[in-house]
Amino acid sequence: MTCPRRKRHTNTTCMLARRSRGIPDYGNILRANMRMLRAIVLQEDRNFIKVWSKTSKSTIAYDSGKIYFENYQSCYSCIDTHPQLLYKLPQRSKSEKIEDALQCSSPLEKSLSTPSDQKPCLLTLTANNWLYRLSAETGETLQGVYLSPNPKFKYLQWDEYQDRFYVKSIQNKVAPFARQAGITQNTVMHLAIFNVFPLEIVGMLEINKTVFGDTVTDVVLTQGTLAVSHSTKTVKLYSFDRILSEFMTKRLALGQPSPFHEGRTVGDAPYGIPLNIVIKDCPPVLFEVSCSDHNVQIGGHPWHYIYTPPHKKHRGTYHICSLAEGILAKNGIQDMDCCSLETDLIYLHPDESGRIIHVGPNTVKMLRCVSGLKSDSPSEVVEDFSITTCRSNVAPRVTVTSSGRTVKRISQQLDDDPDQETFRTVEYEDEVDLLALVVTDGEEGEGRACVKLHDNSSGALLKTIPLEQAWDVTYRNEMCFDKETIVHIEERNNGFHCHVYKLQTEAK
């Protein structure tokens, strides 16, 4: 009989001593460091203290330890104990206003020829159709690409995170007088697709009603698939790699002569990037589903898709079906059965475990899909764990006053009533493997809120962090939990407010 292994606590000094003697780490350094950081975050004598606040007239954004103010004009770093100003860009004209931005991290698996290509950067899209690559640390312009004089580009989105992104134009709509004259417009929108590290153009394509049908309303590119939404409440998915192999006419390179027009350079003004992906025929449909709000999610182990059927009787429910057979899983209809102003949310867990998070006003469920025991039996949705709020007794519908008069309450109390403990948002912090739940409770003061840290595997409550700043549910609020930092961004009538909390040792 072997003795059980004693649980060992990682010690930084021992790790450094072992490394100095040449004992290999076998890739366990990062995991050990994250376990230590998690233990520090959960220590009883440490708490998150509000250390900094700032207001802005325009939207505030947080990403990877940086806070952006004034429409990405100024950037603050959250690495220190208090946020520090990294840079402030020169004042821009209205035509140079930044419409959207993406932050890119440094690639670790490969070395690039140009040192500036190796560093983290901020990709920005301006109102005059310029795509700029800015240094994430100084704001210096590293590269500029002119997209096109027409159409108007407005959105930056990831296709494959930190690998390939695309720029999307606004929808091309026909003016009312042109429609009355019988003039039609077949082109819906344009997409410009790029690789990052280094920044390379994949191609420019247009979404045409002649190819995809007259009912096309929107298009997104995600995980190598082109998802086309239709006004008939249908979403169709196509292989983007197949589109590239079949319909790319010429390869393009930024800064090189255009293969379409002599004397023009790809990515330079005034011509920009030519159309080099011309879809002449509709490619084969990989997947098609009719759903409410064109919202469908695909993932899990085994593969499933989540959607809400477009029929009125299914409103407020989510259906989980096997992707291979298209069959509804056992227990596949998820319904919170709640009465609230905010609808419940369901989404795939970002930890890539294949699990599903279902968030309601008073319950958070962790679900997963398991294969059937037999090859022909349907899969099943099972609950790993659930987290519920601690609520006081619901007020009775009939009360009796001191004078003996009976009063009947007509209105029903909402599940997300500000006077009750309610879940507002759920965040996952992958580096410390914790779920962060924002909970509001109006019993001890309007807008009182706290962040509850739960174990990602079991759902056990590990720590409660009171927030000094009120969480006013009548306005939009956002919480970002990033290791030793909590950022609370709120929108009010007088602008946007940012509050930063840092992990500190409580004074005894």
GIJOJO-V34383 format. One line per field, one symbol per residue. psi: psi as a letter, one per 30 degrees, with the letter a starting at -180 (. if undefined). burial: 1 if it has 16 or more other C-alpha atoms within 10 Angstrom, else 0. A space follows every 50 residues. Layout:
psi=???
burial=???
This chain:
psi=kkkkkkkkkkkeeeeeeeefggklfhgfeeeeeeeeeeeeefkegklkkk fkkklkflkkkkkhgkkklhhgekkkkgelfkkkkelkllkllefgkkel lkkklkkfflklekeffflkljkkklfghkjkjkkfefgkjekkkkekfk ajkfkklkejkgekllkkllkjkkkeeeeeggkljekellkkkllliljk kelklkjkfeeflfgkelklkkhgkjjkklfghkkkkljeeeeeffgkek klkkglkkfekkgkkkgllgebkljfjjjekklkkekkkklkghjkkkal jlklkkljkgkefgkglkkjlkeefgkklkgfjkjfhljlekllkklkkf ggfflkkjklfgkkkjllkkllelegkllkjlkellklljklkkkkfklk lffgkkkkkekkklfhkfflkkkelkkkjefghkkjkkkkjgegkkgkll kkkkkfefgkkfkkjkkekljjfflklkkkjicgkkkjkkklegakkkkk kkklkkk.
burial=00000000000000000000000000000001111111011000001111 00101000111100111111111111110001100111000000001111 11111010000000001111111111111111111110110001111100 01111111100111111110100000000000000111111111111010 11111111100100011111110011111100111111110011001110 01110011100001111110111111111000100000111101110011 00011111110000011111111000011101110101100001110110 00011111111111111111100000011110000110100000000000 00000000000000111111111111111001111111111000001111 11110100100011001010110000111111111111111000011111 11110000
